[in-house]
């Protein structure tokens, strides 16, 4: 049986599938990204980064999530962030 030559699209899709199979489980990816955000927030807070809100002109300072206050902030706002998300809000 002779094998058909692979088209460019089939080779591309095979490469995407191969790469996708190399990724860890989605939960592990979520944990990695959460840890990365916590570390980035700590680094940014060390440089006292602040931005101005475009509509209210309020100055918002970066705060570290790698502290007791930051951990409390994450836990207290977890439910609100989830329920206020447009994709999870009921119509």
Backbone atoms as SQL, in Angstrom:
CREATE TABLE atoms (id INTEGER PRIMARY KEY, chain TEXT, resi INTEGER, resn TEXT, atom TEXT, x REAL, y REAL, z REAL);
INSERT INTO atoms VALUES
  (1, 'A', 1, 'UNK', 'N', 0.845, -1.162, 0.000),
  (2, 'A', 1, 'UNK', 'CA', 0.000, 0.000, 0.000),
  (3, 'A', 1, 'UNK', 'C', 0.895, 1.232, 0.000),
  (4, 'A', 2, 'UNK', 'N', 0.624, 2.112, -0.930),
  (5, 'A', 2, 'UNK', 'CA', 1.443, 3.307, -1.073),
  (6, 'A', 2, 'UNK', 'C', 0.833, 4.444, -0.251),
  (7, 'A', 3, 'UNK', 'N', 1.696, 5.162, 0.446),
  (8, 'A', 3, 'UNK', 'CA', 1.245, 6.253, 1.300),
  (9, 'A', 3, 'UNK', 'C', 1.182, 7.541, 0.489),
  (10, 'A', 4, 'UNK', 'N', 0.100, 8.304, 0.686),
  (11, 'A', 4, 'UNK', 'CA', -0.052, 9.572, -0.027),
  (12, 'A', 4, 'UNK', 'C', 0.957, 10.583, 0.506),
  (13, 'A', 5, 'UNK', 'N', 1.468, 11.443, -0.367),
  (14, 'A', 5, 'UNK', 'CA', 2.355, 12.488, 0.130),
  (15, 'A', 5, 'UNK', 'C', 1.571, 13.465, 1.008),
  (16, 'A', 6, 'UNK', 'N', 2.187, 13.856, 2.087),
  (17, 'A', 6, 'UNK', 'CA', 1.523, 14.760, 3.023),
  (18, 'A', 6, 'UNK', 'C', 1.445, 16.163, 2.441),
  (19, 'A', 7, 'UNK', 'N', 0.277, 16.749, 2.584),
  (20, 'A', 7, 'UNK', 'CA', 0.132, 18.128, 2.136),
  (21, 'A', 7, 'UNK', 'C', 0.739, 19.048, 3.197),
  (22, 'A', 8, 'UNK', 'N', 0.935, 20.272, 2.836),
  (23, 'A', 8, 'UNK', 'CA', 1.505, 21.251, 3.764),
  (24, 'A', 8, 'UNK', 'C', 0.610, 21.398, 4.994),
  (25, 'A', 9, 'UNK', 'N', -0.694, 21.389, 4.784),
  (26, 'A', 9, 'UNK', 'CA', -1.636, 21.538, 5.894),
  (27, 'A', 9, 'UNK', 'C', -1.568, 20.327, 6.829),
  (28, 'A', 10, 'UNK', 'N', -1.477, 19.119, 6.271),
  (29, 'A', 10, 'UNK', 'CA', -1.378, 17.929, 7.118),
  (30, 'A', 10, 'UNK', 'C', -0.095, 17.927, 7.927),
  (31, 'A', 11, 'UNK', 'N', 1.011, 18.334, 7.315),
  (32, 'A', 11, 'UNK', 'CA', 2.270, 18.393, 8.063),
  (33, 'A', 11, 'UNK', 'C', 2.175, 19.433, 9.173),
  (34, 'A', 12, 'UNK', 'N', 1.541, 20.566, 8.881),
  (35, 'A', 12, 'UNK', 'CA', 1.364, 21.610, 9.901),
  (36, 'A', 12, 'UNK', 'C', 0.518, 21.087, 11.060),
  (37, 'A', 13, 'UNK', 'N', -0.603, 20.437, 10.735),
  (38, 'A', 13, 'UNK', 'CA', -1.485, 19.914, 11.790),
  (39, 'A', 13, 'UNK', 'C', -0.809, 18.806, 12.587),
  (40, 'A', 14, 'UNK', 'N', -0.020, 17.983, 11.929),
  (41, 'A', 14, 'UNK', 'CA', 0.732, 16.953, 12.654),
  (42, 'A', 14, 'UNK', 'C', 1.722, 17.582, 13.622),
  (43, 'A', 15, 'UNK', 'N', 2.369, 18.661, 13.210),
  (44, 'A', 15, 'UNK', 'CA', 3.319, 19.361, 14.074),
  (45, 'A', 15, 'UNK', 'C', 2.594, 19.987, 15.268),
  (46, 'A', 16, 'UNK', 'N', 1.425, 20.593, 15.026),
  (47, 'A', 16, 'UNK', 'CA', 0.635, 21.187, 16.116),
  (48, 'A', 16, 'UNK', 'C', 0.206, 20.106, 17.100),
  (49, 'A', 17, 'UNK', 'N', -0.233, 18.948, 16.582),
  (50, 'A', 17, 'UNK', 'CA', -0.636, 17.850, 17.465),
  (51, 'A', 17, 'UNK', 'C', 0.547, 17.342, 18.278),
  (52, 'A', 18, 'UNK', 'N', 1.698, 17.198, 17.651),
  (53, 'A', 18, 'UNK', 'CA', 2.899, 16.738, 18.346),
  (54, 'A', 18, 'UNK', 'C', 3.268, 17.707, 19.467),
  (55, 'A', 19, 'UNK', 'N', 3.220, 19.006, 19.152),
  (56, 'A', 19, 'UNK', 'CA', 3.556, 20.025, 20.147),
  (57, 'A', 19, 'UNK', 'C', 2.526, 20.038, 21.278),
  (58, 'A', 20, 'UNK', 'N', 1.243, 19.917, 20.932),
  (59, 'A', 20, 'UNK', 'CA', 0.193, 19.889, 21.944),
  (60, 'A', 20, 'UNK', 'C', 0.323, 18.707, 22.887),
  (61, 'A', 21, 'UNK', 'N', 0.780, 17.581, 22.371),
  (62, 'A', 21, 'UNK', 'CA', 0.969, 16.398, 23.212),
  (63, 'A', 21, 'UNK', 'C', 2.143, 16.563, 24.175),
  (64, 'A', 22, 'UNK', 'N', 3.040, 17.481, 23.886),
  (65, 'A', 22, 'UNK', 'CA', 4.194, 17.729, 24.757),
  (66, 'A', 22, 'UNK', 'C', 3.831, 18.617, 25.951),
  (67, 'A', 23, 'UNK', 'N', 2.698, 19.332, 25.867),
  (68, 'A', 23, 'UNK', 'CA', 2.294, 20.231, 26.949),
  (69, 'A', 23, 'UNK', 'C', 1.842, 19.432, 28.166),
  (70, 'A', 24, 'UNK', 'N', 2.069, 19.985, 29.368),
  (71, 'A', 24, 'UNK', 'CA', 1.558, 19.310, 30.571),
  (72, 'A', 24, 'UNK', 'C', 0.038, 19.459, 30.679),
  (73, 'A', 25, 'UNK', 'N', -0.526, 18.792, 31.650),
  (74, 'A', 25, 'UNK', 'CA', -1.966, 18.849, 31.913),
  (75, 'A', 25, 'UNK', 'C', -2.398, 20.307, 32.132),
  (76, 'A', 26, 'UNK', 'N', -3.615, 20.689, 31.685),
  (77, 'A', 26, 'UNK', 'CA', -4.069, 22.080, 31.843),
  (78, 'A', 26, 'UNK', 'C', -4.020, 22.590, 33.288),
  (79, 'A', 27, 'UNK', 'N', -4.305, 21.745, 34.269),
  (80, 'A', 27, 'UNK', 'CA', -4.241, 22.197, 35.662),
  (81, 'A', 27, 'UNK', 'C', -2.816, 22.591, 36.039),
  (82, 'A', 28, 'UNK', 'N', -1.839, 21.809, 35.575),
  (83, 'A', 28, 'UNK', 'CA', -0.437, 22.124, 35.867),
  (84, 'A', 28, 'UNK', 'C', -0.048, 23.428, 35.182),
  (85, 'A', 29, 'UNK', 'N', -0.528, 23.645, 33.948),
  (86, 'A', 29, 'UNK', 'CA', -0.272, 24.922, 33.266),
  (87, 'A', 29, 'UNK', 'C', -0.856, 26.084, 34.069),
  (88, 'A', 30, 'UNK', 'N', -2.075, 25.909, 34.602),
  (89, 'A', 30, 'UNK', 'CA', -2.702, 26.948, 35.413),
  (90, 'A', 30, 'UNK', 'C', -1.845, 27.259, 36.640),
  (91, 'A', 31, 'UNK', 'N', -1.344, 26.231, 37.300),
  (92, 'A', 31, 'UNK', 'CA', -0.498, 26.428, 38.478),
  (93, 'A', 31, 'UNK', 'C', 0.781, 27.172, 38.099),
  (94, 'A', 32, 'UNK', 'N', 1.413, 26.773, 36.985),
  (95, 'A', 32, 'UNK', 'CA', 2.639, 27.449, 36.530),
  (96, 'A', 32, 'UNK', 'C', 2.375, 28.931, 36.254),
  (97, 'A', 33, 'UNK', 'N', 1.268, 29.222, 35.544),
  (98, 'A', 33, 'UNK', 'CA', 0.955, 30.619, 35.233),
  (99, 'A', 33, 'UNK', 'C', 0.620, 31.413, 36.497),
  (100, 'A', 34, 'UNK', 'N', -0.072, 30.806, 37.449),
  (101, 'A', 34, 'UNK', 'CA', -0.396, 31.494, 38.702),
  (102, 'A', 34, 'UNK', 'C', 0.881, 31.829, 39.471),
  (103, 'A', 35, 'UNK', 'N', 1.802, 30.891, 39.528),
  (104, 'A', 35, 'UNK', 'CA', 3.086, 31.137, 40.205),
  (105, 'A', 35, 'UNK', 'C', 3.861, 32.230, 39.484),
  (106, 'A', 36, 'UNK', 'N', 3.837, 32.210, 38.150),
  (107, 'A', 36, 'UNK', 'CA', 4.537, 33.249, 37.375),
  (108, 'A', 36, 'UNK', 'C', 3.948, 34.625, 37.660),
  (109, 'A', 37, 'UNK', 'N', 2.628, 34.737, 37.744),
  (110, 'A', 37, 'UNK', 'CA', 1.982, 36.022, 38.031),
  (111, 'A', 37, 'UNK', 'C', 2.355, 36.507, 39.429),
  (112, 'A', 38, 'UNK', 'N', 2.400, 35.610, 40.385),
  (113, 'A', 38, 'UNK', 'CA', 2.771, 35.986, 41.752),
  (114, 'A', 38, 'UNK', 'C', 4.204, 36.515, 41.779),
  (115, 'A', 39, 'UNK', 'N', 5.109, 35.837, 41.092),
  (116, 'A', 39, 'UNK', 'CA', 6.508, 36.287, 41.055),
  (117, 'A', 39, 'UNK', 'C', 6.636, 37.618, 40.321),
  (118, 'A', 40, 'UNK', 'N', 5.941, 37.757, 39.190),
  (119, 'A', 40, 'UNK', 'CA', 5.990, 39.022, 38.436),
  (120, 'A', 40, 'UNK', 'C', 5.427, 40.163, 39.272),
  (121, 'A', 41, 'UNK', 'N', 4.354, 39.920, 40.019),
  (122, 'A', 41, 'UNK', 'CA', 3.781, 40.986, 40.854),
  (123, 'A', 41, 'UNK', 'C', 4.767, 41.422, 41.932),
  (124, 'A', 42, 'UNK', 'N', 5.511, 40.468, 42.472),
  (125, 'A', 42, 'UNK', 'CA', 6.515, 40.812, 43.483),
  (126, 'A', 42, 'UNK', 'C', 7.625, 41.666, 42.873),
  (127, 'A', 43, 'UNK', 'N', 8.112, 41.270, 41.691),
  (128, 'A', 43, 'UNK', 'CA', 9.185, 42.018, 41.028),
  (129, 'A', 43, 'UNK', 'C', 8.724, 43.431, 40.694),
  (130, 'A', 44, 'UNK', 'N', 7.534, 43.560, 40.132),
  (131, 'A', 44, 'UNK', 'CA', 7.016, 44.877, 39.745),
  (132, 'A', 44, 'UNK', 'C', 6.805, 45.754, 40.973),
  (133, 'A', 45, 'UNK', 'N', 6.325, 45.171, 42.069),
  (134, 'A', 45, 'UNK', 'CA', 6.109, 45.969, 43.277),
  (135, 'A', 45, 'UNK', 'C', 7.419, 46.456, 43.880),
  (136, 'A', 46, 'UNK', 'N', 8.506, 45.717, 43.660),
  (137, 'A', 46, 'UNK', 'CA', 9.817, 46.143, 44.166),
  (138, 'A', 46, 'UNK', 'C', 10.303, 47.417, 43.475),
  (139, 'A', 47, 'UNK', 'N', 9.825, 47.661, 42.258),
  (140, 'A', 47, 'UNK', 'CA', 10.207, 48.859, 41.515),
  (141, 'A', 47, 'UNK', 'C', 9.199, 49.990, 41.685),
  (142, 'A', 48, 'UNK', 'N', 8.230, 49.822, 42.590),
  (143, 'A', 48, 'UNK', 'CA', 7.210, 50.837, 42.881),
  (144, 'A', 48, 'UNK', 'C', 6.512, 51.336, 41.614),
  (145, 'A', 49, 'UNK', 'N', 6.086, 50.404, 40.779),
  (146, 'A', 49, 'UNK', 'CA', 5.406, 50.750, 39.538),
  (147, 'A', 49, 'UNK', 'C', 3.987, 51.205, 39.856),
  (148, 'A', 50, 'UNK', 'N', 3.565, 52.283, 39.213),
  (149, 'A', 50, 'UNK', 'CA', 2.210, 52.786, 39.371),
  (150, 'A', 50, 'UNK', 'C', 1.716, 53.266, 38.009),
  (151, 'A', 51, 'UNK', 'N', 0.415, 53.140, 37.793),
  (152, 'A', 51, 'UNK', 'CA', -0.203, 53.599, 36.550),
  (153, 'A', 51, 'UNK', 'C', -1.410, 54.455, 36.889),
  (154, 'A', 52, 'UNK', 'N', -1.811, 55.267, 35.918),
  (155, 'A', 52, 'UNK', 'CA', -2.976, 56.120, 36.108),
  (156, 'A', 52, 'UNK', 'C', -4.148, 55.518, 35.348),
  (157, 'A', 53, 'UNK', 'N', -5.281, 55.363, 36.056),
  (158, 'A', 53, 'UNK', 'CA', -6.490, 54.841, 35.420),
  (159, 'A', 53, 'UNK', 'C', -6.953, 55.860, 34.388),
  (160, 'A', 54, 'UNK', 'N', -7.216, 55.440, 33.145),
  (161, 'A', 54, 'UNK', 'CA', -7.514, 56.404, 32.080),
  (162, 'A', 54, 'UNK', 'C', -8.810, 57.198, 32.264),
  (163, 'A', 55, 'UNK', 'N', -9.813, 56.638, 32.913),
  (164, 'A', 55, 'UNK', 'CA', -11.080, 57.371, 33.036),
  (165, 'A', 55, 'UNK', 'C', -11.226, 58.098, 34.366),
  (166, 'A', 56, 'UNK', 'N', -10.705, 57.515, 35.454),
  (167, 'A', 56, 'UNK', 'CA', -10.872, 58.144, 36.760),
  (168, 'A', 56, 'UNK', 'C', -9.649, 58.936, 37.202),
  (169, 'A', 57, 'UNK', 'N', -8.555, 58.809, 36.500),
  (170, 'A', 57, 'UNK', 'CA', -7.275, 59.452, 36.837),
  (171, 'A', 57, 'UNK', 'C', -6.746, 59.023, 38.201),
  (172, 'A', 58, 'UNK', 'N', -7.233, 57.919, 38.703),
  (173, 'A', 58, 'UNK', 'CA', -6.753, 57.382, 39.971),
  (174, 'A', 58, 'UNK', 'C', -5.410, 56.695, 39.736),
  (175, 'A', 59, 'UNK', 'N', -4.453, 56.918, 40.634),
  (176, 'A', 59, 'UNK', 'CA', -3.150, 56.268, 40.536),
  (177, 'A', 59, 'UNK', 'C', -3.234, 54.906, 41.220),
  (178, 'A', 60, 'UNK', 'N', -2.896, 53.864, 40.475),
  (179, 'A', 60, 'UNK', 'CA', -2.971, 52.494, 40.981),
  (180, 'A', 60, 'UNK', 'C', -1.554, 51.952, 41.086),
  (181, 'A', 61, 'UNK', 'N', -1.159, 51.583, 42.290),
  (182, 'A', 61, 'UNK', 'CA', 0.181, 51.055, 42.522),
  (183, 'A', 61, 'UNK', 'C', 0.150, 49.529, 42.470),
  (184, 'A', 62, 'UNK', 'N', 1.204, 48.955, 41.919),
  (185, 'A', 62, 'UNK', 'CA', 1.319, 47.494, 41.889),
  (186, 'A', 62, 'UNK', 'C', 1.562, 46.990, 43.302),
  (187, 'A', 63, 'UNK', 'N', 0.876, 45.907, 43.648),
  (188, 'A', 63, 'UNK', 'CA', 1.122, 45.314, 44.958),
  (189, 'A', 63, 'UNK', 'C', 1.528, 43.864, 44.800),
  (190, 'A', 64, 'UNK', 'N', 2.379, 43.443, 45.679),
  (191, 'A', 64, 'UNK', 'CA', 2.910, 42.087, 45.618),
  (192, 'A', 64, 'UNK', 'C', 1.867, 41.090, 46.094),
  (193, 'A', 65, 'UNK', 'N', 1.702, 40.027, 45.333),
  (194, 'A', 65, 'UNK', 'CA', 0.831, 38.938, 45.764),
  (195, 'A', 65, 'UNK', 'C', 1.613, 37.926, 46.592),
  (196, 'A', 66, 'UNK', 'N', 2.918, 38.183, 46.750),
  (197, 'A', 66, 'UNK', 'CA', 3.805, 37.287, 47.478),
  (198, 'A', 66, 'UNK', 'C', 4.006, 37.797, 48.906),
  (199, 'A', 67, 'UNK', 'N', 2.902, 38.169, 49.544),
  (200, 'A', 67, 'UNK', 'CA', 2.942, 38.644, 50.927),
  (201, 'A', 67, 'UNK', 'C', 1.644, 38.212, 51.602),
  (202, 'A', 68, 'UNK', 'N', 1.569, 38.411, 52.891),
  (203, 'A', 68, 'UNK', 'CA', 0.341, 38.068, 53.612),
  (204, 'A', 68, 'UNK', 'C', -0.839, 38.864, 53.105),
  (205, 'A', 69, 'UNK', 'N', -0.619, 40.160, 52.886),
  (206, 'A', 69, 'UNK', 'CA', -1.679, 41.035, 52.372),
  (207, 'A', 69, 'UNK', 'C', -2.094, 40.606, 50.961),
  (208, 'A', 70, 'UNK', 'N', -1.106, 40.248, 50.140),
  (209, 'A', 70, 'UNK', 'CA', -1.403, 39.811, 48.779),
  (210, 'A', 70, 'UNK', 'C', -2.164, 38.502, 48.742),
  (211, 'A', 71, 'UNK', 'N', -1.781, 37.571, 49.604),
  (212, 'A', 71, 'UNK', 'CA', -2.489, 36.294, 49.685),
  (213, 'A', 71, 'UNK', 'C', -3.925, 36.505, 50.136),
  (214, 'A', 72, 'UNK', 'N', -4.118, 37.362, 51.126),
  (215, 'A', 72, 'UNK', 'CA', -5.466, 37.677, 51.593),
  (216, 'A', 72, 'UNK', 'C', -6.275, 38.323, 50.476),
  (217, 'A', 73, 'UNK', 'N', -5.659, 39.237, 49.716),
  (218, 'A', 73, 'UNK', 'CA', -6.331, 39.881, 48.588),
  (219, 'A', 73, 'UNK', 'C', -6.773, 38.839, 47.552),
  (220, 'A', 74, 'UNK', 'N', -5.881, 37.896, 47.218),
  (221, 'A', 74, 'UNK', 'CA', -6.230, 36.866, 46.235),
  (222, 'A', 74, 'UNK', 'C', -7.404, 36.018, 46.711),
  (223, 'A', 75, 'UNK', 'N', -7.368, 35.616, 47.980),
  (224, 'A', 75, 'UNK', 'CA', -8.429, 34.757, 48.502),
  (225, 'A', 75, 'UNK', 'C', -9.758, 35.502, 48.615),
  (226, 'A', 76, 'UNK', 'N', -9.713, 36.766, 49.048),
  (227, 'A', 76, 'UNK', 'CA', -10.951, 37.529, 49.201),
  (228, 'A', 76, 'UNK', 'C', -11.598, 37.875, 47.864),
  (229, 'A', 77, 'UNK', 'N', -10.799, 38.085, 46.825),
  (230, 'A', 77, 'UNK', 'CA', -11.367, 38.500, 45.542),
  (231, 'A', 77, 'UNK', 'C', -11.587, 37.337, 44.580),
  (232, 'A', 78, 'UNK', 'N', -11.281, 36.123, 44.995),
  (233, 'A', 78, 'UNK', 'CA', -11.396, 34.966, 44.113),
  (234, 'A', 78, 'UNK', 'C', -12.831, 34.749, 43.624),
  (235, 'A', 79, 'UNK', 'N', -13.787, 34.733, 44.522),
  (236, 'A', 79, 'UNK', 'CA', -15.180, 34.473, 44.157),
  (237, 'A', 79, 'UNK', 'C', -15.729, 35.623, 43.322),
  (238, 'A', 80, 'UNK', 'N', -15.440, 36.855, 43.721),
  (239, 'A', 80, 'UNK', 'CA', -15.920, 38.012, 42.974),
  (240, 'A', 80, 'UNK', 'C', -15.368, 38.014, 41.557),
  (241, 'A', 81, 'UNK', 'N', -14.083, 37.712, 41.399),
  (242, 'A', 81, 'UNK', 'CA', -13.488, 37.666, 40.065),
  (243, 'A', 81, 'UNK', 'C', -14.148, 36.601, 39.205),
  (244, 'A', 82, 'UNK', 'N', -14.452, 35.458, 39.786),
  (245, 'A', 82, 'UNK', 'CA', -15.061, 34.380, 39.019),
  (246, 'A', 82, 'UNK', 'C', -16.496, 34.717, 38.640),
  (247, 'A', 83, 'UNK', 'N', -17.286, 35.214, 39.578),
  (248, 'A', 83, 'UNK', 'CA', -18.697, 35.473, 39.304),
  (249, 'A', 83, 'UNK', 'C', -18.907, 36.727, 38.468),
  (250, 'A', 84, 'UNK', 'N', -17.963, 37.668, 38.489),
  (251, 'A', 84, 'UNK', 'CA', -18.102, 38.888, 37.700),
  (252, 'A', 84, 'UNK', 'C', -17.608, 38.709, 36.279),
  (253, 'A', 85, 'UNK', 'N', -17.037, 37.566, 35.976),
  (254, 'A', 85, 'UNK', 'CA', -16.539, 37.296, 34.628),
  (255, 'A', 85, 'UNK', 'C', -17.710, 37.217, 33.660),
  (256, 'A', 86, 'UNK', 'N', -17.636, 37.922, 32.511),
  (257, 'A', 86, 'UNK', 'CA', -18.754, 37.926, 31.572),
  (258, 'A', 86, 'UNK', 'C', -19.125, 36.533, 31.055),
  (259, 'A', 87, 'UNK', 'N', -18.150, 35.633, 30.933),
  (260, 'A', 87, 'UNK', 'CA', -18.467, 34.322, 30.391),
  (261, 'A', 87, 'UNK', 'C', -19.170, 33.423, 31.401),
  (262, 'A', 88, 'UNK', 'N', -19.101, 33.761, 32.706),
  (263, 'A', 88, 'UNK', 'CA', -19.758, 32.909, 33.690),
  (264, 'A', 88, 'UNK', 'C', -21.009, 33.561, 34.280),
  (265, 'A', 89, 'UNK', 'N', -21.270, 34.807, 33.912),
  (266, 'A', 89, 'UNK', 'CA', -22.454, 35.493, 34.436),
  (267, 'A', 89, 'UNK', 'C', -23.698, 34.945, 33.747),
  (268, 'A', 90, 'UNK', 'N', -24.758, 34.793, 34.510),
  (269, 'A', 90, 'UNK', 'CA', -26.000, 34.289, 33.916),
  (270, 'A', 90, 'UNK', 'C', -26.769, 35.441, 33.284),
  (271, 'A', 91, 'UNK', 'N', -27.488, 35.147, 32.220),
  (272, 'A', 91, 'UNK', 'CA', -28.223, 36.180, 31.475),
  (273, 'A', 91, 'UNK', 'C', -29.609, 36.359, 32.009);
